[in-house]
């Protein structure tokens, strides 16, 4: 099957701490941090959006892939915060990385799992020999209404993967998905912020799909938790992530590397791809990884991946996840609100 030829990430450098948001709304920061297992989150600068994040991540993935970008046959960008309602982000990315125009490109949307859907699409095209390489990106500048619980976690960031068969650093052993019509989270056309079902987003939504997707992969591959060295799951918050990992039988040693929410928040479509990248940053040849995404609406994509020894030659060719986590500058709520466009002035057109 196809494998990962290169991967790259981008996380904005601005951060806001949980206590800064809690101070504005009169919440208990200790209770928020403890309940969500989050300390701070990334904040996009005024000139950063899903397109710029995707371009940076894609460029970094190509540095590791070390391929001619003209060999890319498909570009998919998964996000729920594309900068244009009508105008693809994928064409911006393809042009920015100097890909040849004889490719297929599309924007994908499935809440937080659109990035992994793009990886599956690239796998199919590569395995069927329709293309040599595909580029899949998961990125978001997530939205959370003022004073809503989402405001503590909704952040920004993304990761990109070059999928192919030659010179892979990790190989896909198998993939499967679990999908139902479960409306736990949605945003109507023209509305600035999404709505969520509160506690409904837990058991019948996130946990049902993540656990079902993972168990389906276990059955398909004939594996169990102990067969994997690392696992990464979608992480709307640290609490859900840890609980799901433990329910599947994984230990802290297996799930801790992919857990990024406490430090950067929930990057939505970028969450599972970024967590996987953090694992690839430290994984050794022969180690096995399980990755399971989740997107509200609802569905999960699960992957079984084995790392090979080529990763040692490519790992240092682009910035690592921890490099970007450590590169940070804190802002207060006023600057955060300005950057996120939460202050809307009457009479001014957004165009």
Residue pairs with C-beta under 8 A, 6 or more apart in sequence:
1 123
1 127
1 171
1 172
1 173
1 174
2 122
2 123
2 126
2 127
2 163
2 164
2 165
2 168
2 171
2 172
3 163
3 164
3 165
3 168
3 169
3 170
3 171
3 172
3 308
4 161
4 162
4 163
4 168
4 169
4 170
4 171
4 172
4 280
4 305
5 64
5 65
5 67
5 133
5 162
5 163
5 164
5 166
5 167
5 168
5 169
6 61
6 62
6 63
6 64
6 65
6 66
6 67
6 161
6 162
6 169
6 314
6 318
7 60
7 61
7 64
7 159
7 160
7 161
7 162
7 169
7 276
7 277
7 280
8 56
8 57
8 58
8 59
8 60
8 61
8 62
8 63
8 64
8 159
8 160
8 277
8 318
8 319
9 57
9 60
9 157
9 158
9 159
9 160
9 273
9 274
9 277
9 319
9 320
9 321
9 324
10 53
10 56
10 57
10 60
10 139
10 157
10 158
10 159
10 324
11 42
11 156
11 157
11 264
11 267
11 274
11 321
11 324
11 325
12 42
12 43
12 44
12 45
12 48
12 53
12 156
12 157
13 42
13 45
13 324
13 327
13 328
13 329
14 42
14 43
14 44
14 45
14 328
14 329
14 330
14 331
14 336
14 339
15 40
15 41
15 42
15 43
15 264
15 328
15 329
15 330
15 331
16 40
16 41
16 43
16 330
16 331
16 332
16 333
16 336
17 39
17 40
17 330
18 29
18 32
18 33
18 36
18 38
18 39
18 40
18 41
18 152
19 29
19 33
20 330
20 332
20 333
20 336
21 27
21 151
21 152
21 333
21 336
22 28
22 29
22 32
22 152
23 29
23 333
24 333
25 146
25 147
32 38
32 152
33 39
35 239
36 149
36 152
36 153
36 237
36 238
36 239
37 237
37 238
37 239
37 241
37 242
37 261
37 262
38 152
38 153
38 237
38 238
38 261
38 262
38 265
39 262
39 263
40 263
40 264
40 265
40 330
41 152
41 153
41 154
41 155
41 264
41 265
41 266
42 155
42 156
42 157
42 264
42 265
42 267
42 328
43 155
43 156
43 331
43 336
43 339
43 340
44 53
44 141
44 156
44 339
44 340
45 339
46 338
46 339
48 141
48 156
49 81
49 83
49 141
50 77
50 79
50 81
50 82
50 83
50 89
50 139
50 140
50 141
50 158
51 82
51 83
51 89
51 92
51 93
53 139
53 140
53 141
53 156
53 157
53 158
53 270
54 77
54 79
54 89
54 92
54 93
54 137
54 139
54 158
54 160
55 92
55 93
55 96
55 97
57 137
57 139
57 158
57 159
57 160
58 93
58 96
58 97
58 135
58 137
58 160
59 96
59 97
60 160
60 318
60 319
61 135
61 159
61 160
61 161
61 162
61 318
62 69
62 97
62 135
62 162
63 317
63 318
64 162
64 169
64 314
64 315
64 317
64 318
65 133
65 162
65 164
65 167
65 314
66 167
66 314
66 317
67 133
67 162
67 164
67 167
69 97
69 98
69 99
69 100
70 98
70 99
70 100
71 100
71 132
71 133
72 94
72 97
72 99
72 100
72 103
72 131
72 133
72 134
72 135
72 162
73 102
73 103
73 104
73 125
73 130
73 131
73 132
73 133
73 134
74 103
74 104
74 105
74 121
74 122
74 125
74 131
74 134
74 135
75 90
75 91
75 93
75 94
75 99
75 103
75 104
75 105
75 106
75 134
75 135
75 137
76 90
76 105
76 106
76 107
76 108
76 117
76 118
76 121
76 122
76 134
76 135
76 136
76 137
77 88
77 89
77 90
77 93
77 106
77 107
77 108
77 118
77 137
77 139
78 107
78 108
78 109
78 110
78 113
78 114
78 115
78 116
78 117
78 118
78 136
78 137
78 138
78 139
78 269
79 89
79 107
79 108
79 109
79 114
79 115
79 138
79 139
79 140
79 158
79 268
79 269
80 109
80 111
80 112
80 114
80 140
80 142
80 187
80 268
80 269
81 140
81 141
81 142
81 143
81 268
82 88
82 89
82 107
82 109
83 89
88 105
88 106
88 107
89 107
90 105
90 106
90 107
91 105
93 105
93 135
93 137
94 101
94 103
94 105
94 135
97 135
99 135
103 131
108 114
108 115
108 117
108 118
108 121
110 117
110 295
110 297
110 299
111 185
111 268
111 269
111 295
111 296
111 297
111 298
112 140
112 234
112 236
112 266
112 268
112 269
112 271
112 272
112 293
112 294
112 295
112 296
113 234
113 269
113 272
113 293
113 294
113 295
113 299
113 300
113 301
114 138
114 269
114 295
115 136
115 137
115 138
115 139
115 158
115 159
115 269
115 270
115 272
115 273
115 293
116 138
116 272
116 273
116 291
116 293
116 301
116 303
117 295
117 301
118 136
118 137
118 138
119 136
119 161
119 163
119 273
119 301
119 303
120 175
120 177
120 301
121 134
121 136
122 131
122 134
122 135
122 136
122 161
122 163
123 134
123 163
123 172
123 175
125 131
125 134
126 132
126 133
126 134
126 163
126 164
126 165
132 164
132 165
132 166
133 162
133 163
133 164
134 162
134 163
134 164
135 160
135 161
135 162
135 163
136 160
136 161
136 163
137 158
137 159
137 160
137 161
137 273
138 158
138 159
138 160
138 269
138 270
138 271
138 272
138 273
138 274
139 157
139 158
139 159
139 160
139 267
139 269
139 270
140 156
140 157
140 158
140 267
140 268
140 269
140 270
141 156
142 150
142 154
142 155
142 156
142 265
142 266
142 267
142 268
143 150
143 154
143 187
143 192
143 193
143 194
143 340
144 150
144 151
144 152
144 153
144 154
144 193
145 151
145 192
145 193
146 337
146 342
148 193
149 196
150 193
150 194
150 196
152 265
153 236
153 237
153 261
153 265
153 266
154 265
154 266
154 268
155 264
155 265
155 266
155 267
156 267
156 270
157 264
157 267
157 270
157 274
157 324
158 267
158 269
158 270
158 273
158 274
159 270
159 273
159 274
159 276
159 277
160 273
161 273
167 310
168 308
168 310
169 280
169 307
169 308
169 310
169 311
169 314
169 315
170 280
170 283
170 289
170 305
170 306
170 307
170 308
170 311
171 305
171 306
171 308
172 303
172 304
172 305
173 221
173 288
173 304
173 305
173 306
174 217
174 220
174 221
174 303
174 304
175 217
175 301
175 302
175 303
175 304
176 213
176 216
176 217
176 220
176 301
176 302
177 213
177 216
177 299
177 300
177 301
177 302
178 209
178 212
178 213
178 216
178 299
178 300
178 302
179 209
179 298
179 299
179 300
180 208
180 209
180 298
180 299
181 297
181 298
182 204
182 205
182 208
182 209
182 296
182 297
182 298
183 197
183 296
183 297
183 298
184 196
184 197
184 200
184 201
184 204
184 205
184 206
184 296
184 297
184 298
185 194
185 195
185 196
185 197
185 201
185 205
185 296
185 297
186 194
186 195
186 296
186 297
187 193
187 194
187 195
196 296
197 205
201 236
201 296
202 240
205 296
205 298
206 234
206 236
206 240
206 244
206 294
206 298
207 240
207 243
207 244
207 247
208 298
209 294
209 298
209 299
209 300
210 233
210 234
210 244
210 292
210 294
210 300
211 244
211 247
211 248
212 300
213 292
213 294
213 299
213 300
213 301
213 302
214 233
214 248
214 290
214 292
214 300
214 302
215 248
216 302
217 223
217 290
217 292
217 302
217 303
217 304
218 224
218 225
221 304
223 304
224 249
225 231
225 248
225 249
225 250
225 254
226 249
227 288
228 250
228 254
228 288
228 289
228 290
228 304
229 254
229 283
229 287
229 288
229 289
230 254
230 255
230 257
230 258
230 279
230 283
230 287
230 288
230 289
230 290
231 245
231 248
231 250
231 254
231 255
231 258
231 289
231 290
231 291
231 292
232 255
232 257
232 258
232 259
232 272
232 275
232 276
232 278
232 279
232 289
232 290
232 291
232 292
233 241
233 244
233 245
233 255
233 258
233 272
233 275
233 291
233 292
233 293
233 294
234 241
234 271
234 272
234 292
234 293
234 294
234 295
234 300
235 241
235 258
235 259
235 260
235 261
235 266
235 271
235 272
235 275
236 261
236 266
236 271
236 294
237 261
237 266
238 259
238 261
238 262
241 255
241 259
241 261
242 255
242 259
245 254
245 255
257 275
257 278
257 279
257 282
258 275
258 276
258 278
258 279
258 291
259 275
260 267
260 271
260 274
260 275
260 278
260 321
260 325
261 271
263 325
264 274
264 325
267 274
269 295
271 293
272 291
272 292
272 293
272 294
274 321
275 291
276 289
276 291
276 305
277 320
277 321
278 320
278 321
278 322
279 289
280 289
280 307
280 311
280 315
281 315
281 320
281 321
281 322
283 289
283 307
283 311
284 307
285 307
285 308
285 309
285 311
285 312
286 306
286 307
286 308
287 306
287 307
288 304
288 305
288 306
288 307
289 303
289 304
289 305
289 306
289 307
290 302
290 303
290 304
290 305
291 302
291 303
291 305
292 300
292 301
292 302
292 303
293 300
293 301
293 302
294 300
331 339
336 342
337 343
